[in-house]
């Protein structure tokens, strides 16, 4: 046996193979040790934050990187437009770090920014490729990432300052619709005397009295129904009110394809903070339940939304708190009594055809250089016209648009107002 071992020892082929195995084993041990060392180092001496495109702060973070990613040469572009005046549009290009690894310096710390884009994985809600941004820095600096997200949010809010954001449902969440709109002054919508002030005071009283509702065990939500003829300013007033309150508007169409009871309840529960949920022409979605004998299944609609599902979403056990809902309709008599009962609709207001006060104020608003006597003459001419008793603000505004700089022609051509 001793002679065999000595012969193997002196064998050059055996010695070379043993050496290769030894070197390979040593390299494998070193690699495994390096991997474990890196994992240990990352867990104890580095902080990592992952933000996916499904999180609301993802787009805030990308906007914030506009001013932080200028050192990299691998960029993506975001293009936006701004209306400067009649027929003048200014284009803005914002550059952000493209997919890949980048490095930025913030608050005396170096941060690795890794932007990943999945080519074979898309967001089923929008069809956009799924993305994520991973921020990594040395040390235990969770507070640093909190500051970054806070600053990113503040920067995004500054870009939206003075504007109203419209939201529409996309699958199970709300997405901004179009570009933010410049806020419309509440004074630009002329309603009858003290009507606008009443709604504004009521909603502001609701917003500042959450504890009052909680102490008395009353669900903290508020529902409004604005009803009246078409063109009388229901939707326009809600838009202006949202601007006055610095709220967004969530547009929800109850006839939307695929809208089910569960999805409606979920959408109302995850509506953006500081927003008004608007259900326009709610009478078109559901007829009165008294008609079910003649029209069985009338509540199914194009989706699977049922009337009972709508009622439960508005005022059921699982309905959300802190919610403001506005409904509009041209035919309030078509609405089921269960839909407009207190708790679901707390305030019902008629937005009717123009009163003398409205006609007078609209005239003075369009022609600020005119006096009250001229405004009264316009009101008298309107009332003497065949449509004088049932004229909407939309009709009056359309008439003024034809005579922007001539109040005399606006008065003398009252009989040409389109019906």
N, C-alpha and C positions, 0 to 999 in steps of 0.2 A: 504494500500500500504506500509505503514511504517512497519507494522508487517511482511509483505512478505519479505521485504528487510532484516529485522533483522533475519528472519528465514534462508534466503539464506546465510547470513553472518556467522551464526553459523553452517551451513551445512558443514561437513568435506569434502565431495565429491566435492562440488562446489569450496571450497577454494583450494583444491589440483589442480583441473583443471585450475582455474584462475592463480595459481602460475606457472603451466607448460607453459601456454600460454605466461605469462609474461617473463619467462626465455627464451623460444624459440624466442620471439620477440626481446629480448635484444641481444641474440646471433646472430640473423640475421642482426640486425643493426650494431653490432660490426664487423661482417664479411664483410658487404658491405662497412663500413667505412675503414676497413683495405685494401680492394681491391682498393678503390679509392685513399687511401693514397699511396699504392705501385705504382699505375699508375702515380700519381702526382710526386712521388719521381723519378721514372724512367724517366719521361719526362723532369724533371728539374735538376736532379742531377746525371744522368747517361748517358753514350753515348754507343750506340749499332751499330755495323756494321754487315750486313749480306752479305756473299759472296756465290753465288750459283755455282754449277758445270758447268753452262752454261757461266759463266764469265771467261775470259782469265786469270784473276788473281787468280782463285781458285787453280790451280795447283802450281802457284808460292807460294801461301800461305801455301799449304801443305808441299812443300819442305822447306820453312822457318821454319815450325814447327818441322822439323827434329831435329834442335838444341835447340828447346825451350820446347819440350814435354817430356823430359827425367824424369821428376818427377812423371809422372803417370805410373800406372802399367797396364792400359788397352790400348794396343797398336795395331796398324795395321802396316804391313810391306810392303815396296816397294823394290823390288829386281831388281838390274841392273847388267850388265856384262860389263867387259872391256877387250879388246884384248891386251895382254901384249907382245905377240910374236908368233912365229909359233907353233900352237897347244896349246897355253897357254891362258886360259881365267880366269880372276879374278872376283869373285862374290862379290858384295857389298849389304849389307842389311841396309836399312834406315827405322827407326821406327818413326811413327807419331802417335799422339793421335787417338785412335779408336773412333767409334761412342759413344757419351755420353758427360758428362760434365767434364771439366778439368780446372785447374788453372795454370797460368804461371805468372811470374813476368818479366816485360820489362820496362826499362827506369824508375825505381822506382815506377811503377804502377802495381797493381794486375789486371789481366785480366782473365775473365771467358771465356773459349773456349768451345762452345757447337757444336759438330759435329753431324748432323742429316743425316740419310740415310733412304729414303723412300723405303719400301719393295714392295709396290704395284704400285709404280710410277717409270717408267724408262725413260731414255732419248731415244726418238725414233730415234735419229741419230746414236747412238752407241749401244743401248741396255743395257747400264750401268745404275744401279739404280741412281735416282736423289739424289744429296747430297747438303748440305749447311753447311757452317761454320758461326756461330754467335759469334762475339767478343763483350764482355760487360765490361765496366770499370766505376769507379766512376768519377764524374766530367764531365765537358764539354771539352773533349779531342779529337776533330776531328783531330787535327794535329798529335796526337799520332798514329792514325790509318793510316794516310797518310804516316808517317815515316815507319810503319810496311810494308805497301804495296810496298813502294819504296825499302826498304831493301830486301823484298822478290823477287822483280823483279831483283835487282842487283845480288842476290845470284843465281837466275836461269840463268842469263846471264853469270856469271862466270863459271857455269857448262857446258855451251855451247861454251865457248871461244875457238877459234881455230877450230871450227867445222861448217859444213854446214848442215842446217836443211832442209829436204825434206817435203813438204806439199802435201796432196791430198785432194780433196773435199769430205766432209761427209755431205750429205744433203745440208744445206744452209750455211755451213761454212767450213773453212780449218782446218785440223787436221794434226799434225806431223806424218810422215810415217816412221816407224822403228826408229832405234837409230840415233842420229846425227852423220854425217860422218866427219872424219878428213879432213880438207881442203886440196884440191889438189893444189899444186903450179901451177901458170899460166905457168911457164917455162917447166912444164912436158908435155905440149901439144905443139908439134912442128908444126906450120903452115908455110906457105910460107913467104918469106921475108916481114917484116913490117905489115903483115896482122893482127896479134894478137895485135900489138901496135896500129894500127889504130882503131880497135874496142874498145880497152880499153880507149884510149884517147877520142873517141867520146862519150862513155857512161859517163865518168867522167866529160866531159864538159857539158853534159846534166844535171847531178845531181847538179852541182854548179851554174846553170844559170836559176833557176826557175823564178826569177824576170824579166829576159829578155823575157821569154815567156808571162808572165802576162802583161807587159807593152805594148806588141804588139798584145794582144788578141789572142795568139796562144795557142791551147790546150796543156797543159803540160804533154805530154806522148811521148813515143818513141817506135818505132817498128822496129825489125830487122828480116830479112829473110836470113838464111844460107842454101844454096842449093849446091848439089854436089852428087857424087856417094856414096854408102854405105861404111862405115868403114873409112871415111876420117877425122873424129875427130870433127864433128859438136856438138854432145851432150857432148863429153868430154871437149871441149873448153868452152862451156857454164857453165859446172860444175866448172871448174877451175876459170873462170871469176867471178862466184858468190863467190867463196872462196876469191879471190883477193879483191873484193868489200866488203866482210863480209856481204853478202846477203844470204837469203834463196832462195829455188827454189820451185815454185808452179807447180806441174805436172798436166796438164789438158788434158784429153783424150776426144776429141770431139765426139767420137763414144760411149761414156759411156751411158749405159742404163739409161733412165730417165732424161737425160740432155735436158732441154727445153730452149727456148729463155729467159724467165724470170730468170731461175736459172743461166744461163750463165752470164747474165748481173749482177745479184746479186753477184755471185762469183768473178767476176772481180772487183766489187766495194768494196768488203770486204777483198781483198787479204791482207795478213800480210804486215806491213810496212817493207821496206828494203828487198824486195824479187823480184825475176825475175819470170815472168809467162812464162812457157815453153809449147808451142804447138808443139809436135813432129809429123812428118809425116802428116802435115796438108793436103796434097793432098789426103790422104786416106779417109778423112772425107767428102769431097765434090768434085764431078767432075765439070768440066766446065759447065756453064749454057747453052752452045751451045748444050749439049747432052740431054737437057730436052725433046726435041721432041721425041727422041728415047727411053728415059728412064724417063717417067713421074714420079714425086714424088721422084726423086733421092736424094733430099735434106732432106727428112724426117729422114733418118737414123733409128737407133733402138730407139732413144728417139723422142722428138718432136722438136728438134733443126732444124731451117731452115737456109738457107744461108743468107737471109736478116737479120735474128736475129743475126747471127754471125757478119755481117757487122755493124749493129747498136751497138752491144756490143763493138766492137773495136773502132768505130769512130762515134757514134751517139750522140744525144742530151743528153742522160742519162749516157753516158760512163764516167768513173771515171778519175780523174786527177792524176798526179804523178806516172804513171804506165809504167813499162818496159816489153815489150813482145818480146820474141824470138820465131820465127817459124822455123821449119826445114822441108826440103823435099828433096827427091831424084829425083823428077820429076817436076821441076819448070814450064815446059810447060803445065802441067795439071792444073795449078792454074788459076782461073778466074782473069781477069785484074782488076776487082773491088776490089778484096781482097788484091792485092799487090800495089795498087795505093798509092802515097804519102799521109801521114796522117794516113794510116793504117800500111804501111811498109815504113819506112823512109830510111833504109839502106839495100841494097841487096848485098850479098857477095857470091862468088863462093868458096867453100872449095873443091878443086879438088884433083886428084891423086897426088902422091908425086912428087915434083920437085927435082932437083939435090941438092938444098940447104937443103930440108927436109931430104933426105936420108943421107946426110953428117952429119947433126946435130943429127939425131936419132942414127947413128952409134957411134958418139962421146959420146952421153949421156949414151948409154948402155955399152960402153967400154971406160971409161974416161982415162984409161992409154994408149990408142992408140993415134997416131998422125994424122994430116990432110992428109998425104999421104996414109995411110991405109984406111981412110974414102973415099978418092977419088977412090981408087982401088975397094972398095965395090960398089960405084956408077957406075963405068964402067962395072963391072960384071952384075949389075942389068940391065943396059941399053942394054947389049948384050943378055940378056935373052928374051924369047918369050913374057913374060908379062911385060917387062921393061917399056913400055909406059903407062901402066894402072895398076899400083900397088898402093894399098892403104896403109896408115900408119898402119892399123890393120893387114894387111898381113905381113908387115915388122916387126912389134912388135912380132907377133906370131912366125916368123922365129928366131928372136933374143932369144926368150924364150927357144928355143930348144938348143941353144948354149950359155948359160949364161956366161960361163967363157972361151970361146974359140972364139975370133974374127977370127982366121984363118979358123976354120970350118964354121963360119958364111959366110965368103967370098967364100970358095971353094964349098959350098953346096947351092949356090944361085938358082941353077936349081931345087931344091927340095921345093921351096916356094909353099905353097898351093894356088891354084887359088880360 
